[in-house]
Amino acid sequence: MPALRDIRRKIEAVKRIGQITKAMNMVASAKLRTLQQRLEGFRPYRRKFEETINNIFSLGGINLQRIPLLQQREVKKVGIILITADKGLCGAFNSNLIKEAEKLINKFKKEGKEIEFICVGRKGVNYFRKKVPVREYYIDIMGKVLIQDARKIARSAMMAYLAGEWDEVYVIFSYFVNVIRQIPKVEKILPLSFKKPEELPEKKIQGAYIYEPPEEELLPEILPLYLNTLIFSAMLETAVSEQAARMTAMDNANKACGDMVKQLTLFYNKVRQATITKELMDIVGGAEAVSKG
């Protein structure tokens, strides 16, 4: 039977862990509110950007083959941008993203395609650095999620695509649905693709726009900006999902600590009662031995 002192120490240790998990839950909750506000403000910007580009394509008469970021070609090598967290303690968040990346790797290997990674986030870097070719990696940038970091990543992917080193580029990130649900998502970002003019609902076209400079000159300028938007959006979605997952994980851990303290306290009382009973029996037995003697 364990000593009472050991059980008390274990109870105190679990209580301290509960205090830590509660504090981490509160920190994650505060960060989640800030990042969620940024995400809610950025999503309409991305939708409007896409709507503007679709409006340009709706005018027709654009030679897509003259725009490098829209050119389709035979796929021999694929670039994958994997966005994970820099830190753990967020449940299965990082492992779900890594599993999604491994599914994509297996798919392309079966098709006979080469792959190369750009890893964003320490967890993805640590897992894939010795398993697959990693072109670049970025760590300790997911805490703030800055547009200049997204520009660097987008530029690196775009340069590899334009140089013919990559024929397609995919980004793997976590899409934020709500605090409980975050979905690992794979999105093809190069070559860029948009709705064809005939597929656009007529009611959305309010009128004709005249662009200066002409569309074929304008698109090569704004498409790289749109690529920056895609990468930044994926980073922001992942950062919000990370804090939501950590908040949920720490809340569950705090509840588990509370349950463990209750169980240990009950066990402590049982051991204490058994110890008292044994001591009383020893006293009674000793008293009877003395009286008989």
PEDA-V670630 format. One record per residue. N is the residue number from 1. RES is the residue in one letter. SS is DSSP state (~ for helix, > for strand, _ for the rest). PHI is phi in radians with two decimals (none if undefined). Layout:
n: [N & N]
res: [RES & RES]
ss: [SS & SS]
phi: [PHI & PHI]
This chain:
n: [1 & 2 & 3 & 4 & 5 & 6 & 7 & 8 & 9 & 10 & 11 & 12 & 13 & 14 & 15 & 16 & 17 & 18 & 19 & 20 & 21 & 22 & 23 & 24 & 25 & 26 & 27 & 28 & 29 & 30 & 31 & 32 & 33 & 34 & 35 & 36 & 37 & 38 & 39 & 40 & 41 & 42 & 43 & 44 & 45 & 46 & 47 & 48 & 49 & 50 & 51 & 52 & 53 & 54 & 55 & 56 & 57 & 58 & 59 & 60 & 61 & 62 & 63 & 64 & 65 & 66 & 67 & 68 & 69 & 70 & 71 & 72 & 73 & 74 & 75 & 76 & 77 & 78 & 79 & 80 & 81 & 82 & 83 & 84 & 85 & 86 & 87 & 88 & 89 & 90 & 91 & 92 & 93 & 94 & 95 & 96 & 97 & 98 & 99 & 100 & 101 & 102 & 103 & 104 & 105 & 106 & 107 & 108 & 109 & 110 & 111 & 112 & 113 & 114 & 115 & 116 & 117 & 118 & 119 & 120 & 121 & 122 & 123 & 124 & 125 & 126 & 127 & 128 & 129 & 130 & 131 & 132 & 133 & 134 & 135 & 136 & 137 & 138 & 139 & 140 & 141 & 142 & 143 & 144 & 145 & 146 & 147 & 148 & 149 & 150 & 151 & 152 & 153 & 154 & 155 & 156 & 157 & 158 & 159 & 160 & 161 & 162 & 163 & 164 & 165 & 166 & 167 & 168 & 169 & 170 & 171 & 172 & 173 & 174 & 175 & 176 & 177 & 178 & 179 & 180 & 181 & 182 & 183 & 184 & 185 & 186 & 187 & 188 & 189 & 190 & 191 & 192 & 193 & 194 & 195 & 196 & 197 & 198 & 199 & 200 & 201 & 202 & 203 & 204 & 205 & 206 & 207 & 208 & 209 & 210 & 211 & 212 & 213 & 214 & 215 & 216 & 217 & 218 & 219 & 220 & 221 & 222 & 223 & 224 & 225 & 226 & 227 & 228 & 229 & 230 & 231 & 232 & 233 & 234 & 235 & 236 & 237 & 238 & 239 & 240 & 241 & 242 & 243 & 244 & 245 & 246 & 247 & 248 & 249 & 250 & 251 & 252 & 253 & 254 & 255 & 256 & 257 & 258 & 259 & 260 & 261 & 262 & 263 & 264 & 265 & 266 & 267 & 268 & 269 & 270 & 271 & 272 & 273 & 274 & 275 & 276 & 277 & 278 & 279 & 280 & 281 & 282 & 283 & 284 & 285 & 286 & 287 & 288 & 289 & 290 & 291 & 292 & 293]
res: [M & P & A & L & R & D & I & R & R & K & I & E & A & V & K & R & I & G & Q & I & T & K & A & M & N & M & V & A & S & A & K & L & R & T & L & Q & Q & R & L & E & G & F & R & P & Y & R & R & K & F & E & E & T & I & N & N & I & F & S & L & G & G & I & N & L & Q & R & I & P & L & L & Q & Q & R & E & V & K & K & V & G & I & I & L & I & T & A & D & K & G & L & C & G & A & F & N & S & N & L & I & K & E & A & E & K & L & I & N & K & F & K & K & E & G & K & E & I & E & F & I & C & V & G & R & K & G & V & N & Y & F & R & K & K & V & P & V & R & E & Y & Y & I & D & I & M & G & K & V & L & I & Q & D & A & R & K & I & A & R & S & A & M & M & A & Y & L & A & G & E & W & D & E & V & Y & V & I & F & S & Y & F & V & N & V & I & R & Q & I & P & K & V & E & K & I & L & P & L & S & F & K & K & P & E & E & L & P & E & K & K & I & Q & G & A & Y & I & Y & E & P & P & E & E & E & L & L & P & E & I & L & P & L & Y & L & N & T & L & I & F & S & A & M & L & E & T & A & V & S & E & Q & A & A & R & M & T & A & M & D & N & A & N & K & A & C & G & D & M & V & K & Q & L & T & L & F & Y & N & K & V & R & Q & A & T & I & T & K & E & L & M & D & I & V & G & G & A & E & A & V & S & K & G]
ss: [_ & _ & _ & ~ & ~ & ~ & ~ & ~ & ~ & ~ & ~ & ~ & ~ & ~ & ~ & ~ & ~ & ~ & ~ & ~ & ~ & ~ & ~ & ~ & ~ & ~ & ~ & ~ & ~ & ~ & ~ & ~ & ~ & ~ & ~ & ~ & ~ & ~ & ~ & ~ & ~ & ~ & ~ & ~ & ~ & ~ & ~ & ~ & ~ & ~ & ~ & ~ & ~ & ~ & ~ & ~ & ~ & ~ & _ & _ & _ & _ & _ & ~ & ~ & ~ & _ & ~ & ~ & ~ & _ & _ & _ & _ & _ & _ & > & > & > & > & > & > & > & _ & _ & _ & _ & _ & _ & _ & _ & _ & ~ & ~ & ~ & ~ & ~ & ~ & ~ & ~ & ~ & ~ & ~ & ~ & ~ & ~ & ~ & ~ & ~ & ~ & _ & _ & _ & > & > & > & > & > & > & > & _ & ~ & ~ & ~ & ~ & ~ & ~ & ~ & _ & _ & _ & _ & _ & > & > & > & > & > & _ & _ & _ & _ & _ & _ & _ & _ & ~ & ~ & ~ & ~ & ~ & ~ & ~ & ~ & ~ & ~ & ~ & ~ & ~ & ~ & ~ & ~ & _ & _ & _ & _ & _ & > & > & > & > & > & > & > & > & > & _ & _ & _ & _ & _ & > & > & > & > & > & > & > & > & > & _ & _ & _ & _ & _ & _ & ~ & ~ & ~ & _ & _ & ~ & ~ & ~ & _ & _ & _ & _ & _ & _ & _ & _ & _ & _ & ~ & ~ & ~ & ~ & ~ & ~ & ~ & ~ & ~ & ~ & ~ & ~ & ~ & ~ & ~ & ~ & ~ & ~ & ~ & ~ & ~ & ~ & ~ & ~ & ~ & ~ & ~ & ~ & ~ & ~ & ~ & ~ & ~ & ~ & ~ & ~ & ~ & ~ & ~ & ~ & ~ & ~ & ~ & ~ & ~ & ~ & ~ & ~ & ~ & ~ & ~ & ~ & ~ & ~ & ~ & ~ & ~ & ~ & ~ & ~ & ~ & ~ & ~ & ~ & ~ & ~ & ~ & ~ & ~ & ~ & ~ & ~ & ~ & ~ & ~ & ~ & ~ & ~ & _]
phi: [none & -1.16 & -1.26 & -1.06 & -1.07 & -1.15 & -1.16 & -1.07 & -1.08 & -1.15 & -1.08 & -1.13 & -1.13 & -1.14 & -1.09 & -1.15 & -1.09 & -1.08 & -1.13 & -1.15 & -1.13 & -1.16 & -1.13 & -1.15 & -1.11 & -1.18 & -1.12 & -1.09 & -1.12 & -1.15 & -1.14 & -1.07 & -1.05 & -1.13 & -1.19 & -1.16 & -1.10 & -1.11 & -1.15 & -1.13 & -1.39 & -1.54 & -1.00 & -1.08 & -1.09 & -1.12 & -1.07 & -1.18 & -1.05 & -1.11 & -1.10 & -1.14 & -1.15 & -1.06 & -1.14 & -1.13 & -1.18 & -1.18 & -1.24 & 1.31 & 1.29 & -1.79 & -1.45 & -1.16 & -1.21 & -1.50 & -1.86 & -0.97 & -1.28 & -1.91 & -1.29 & -1.59 & -2.57 & -1.10 & -1.64 & -1.98 & -2.33 & -2.03 & -1.75 & -2.15 & -1.75 & -1.79 & -1.97 & -2.19 & -1.56 & -1.49 & -2.18 & -1.73 & 0.99 & -2.35 & 1.19 & -1.61 & -1.01 & -1.21 & -1.13 & -1.14 & -1.16 & -1.15 & -1.09 & -1.12 & -1.15 & -1.15 & -1.07 & -1.16 & -1.07 & -1.07 & -1.10 & -1.22 & -1.14 & -1.13 & -1.46 & 1.36 & -1.78 & -1.44 & -2.31 & -2.59 & -1.91 & -2.06 & -1.78 & -2.04 & 1.88 & -1.08 & -1.13 & -1.18 & -1.08 & -1.10 & -1.38 & -1.75 & -1.02 & -1.82 & -1.87 & -2.39 & -1.12 & -1.98 & -1.26 & -2.58 & -2.50 & -2.26 & -2.16 & 1.04 & -2.08 & -1.44 & -1.29 & -1.86 & 0.97 & -1.84 & -1.15 & -1.15 & -1.19 & -1.09 & -1.10 & -1.06 & -1.16 & -1.12 & -1.13 & -1.08 & -1.15 & -1.17 & -1.11 & -1.13 & -1.25 & -1.19 & -1.38 & 1.45 & -1.30 & -2.09 & -1.79 & -2.51 & -2.34 & -2.13 & -2.12 & -1.96 & -2.59 & -1.86 & -1.53 & -1.47 & -1.70 & -2.76 & -1.12 & -1.53 & -2.13 & -2.32 & -1.92 & -1.09 & -2.33 & -1.97 & -2.29 & -1.44 & -1.98 & -2.45 & -1.16 & -1.14 & -2.41 & -2.39 & -1.16 & -1.26 & -0.95 & -1.27 & -1.56 & -1.32 & -1.04 & -1.11 & -1.19 & -1.44 & -1.56 & -1.45 & 3.11 & -1.56 & -1.99 & -1.89 & -1.78 & -2.34 & -1.26 & -1.04 & -0.97 & -1.18 & -1.56 & -1.29 & -1.03 & -1.04 & -1.49 & -1.60 & -1.13 & -1.06 & -1.15 & -1.16 & -1.11 & -1.01 & -1.11 & -1.10 & -1.17 & -1.10 & -1.08 & -1.12 & -1.14 & -1.18 & -1.05 & -1.17 & -1.11 & -1.14 & -1.09 & -1.06 & -1.16 & -1.14 & -1.15 & -1.18 & -1.08 & -1.15 & -1.12 & -1.21 & -1.13 & -1.11 & -1.14 & -1.14 & -1.14 & -1.12 & -1.10 & -1.08 & -1.13 & -1.18 & -1.10 & -1.08 & -1.15 & -1.17 & -1.12 & -1.09 & -1.12 & -1.03 & -1.13 & -1.15 & -1.13 & -1.10 & -1.14 & -1.15 & -1.15 & -1.11 & -1.06 & -1.10 & -1.12 & -1.10 & -1.11 & -1.13 & -1.15 & -1.10 & -1.10 & -1.16 & -1.11 & -1.14 & -1.12 & -1.16 & -1.14 & -1.27 & -1.26]
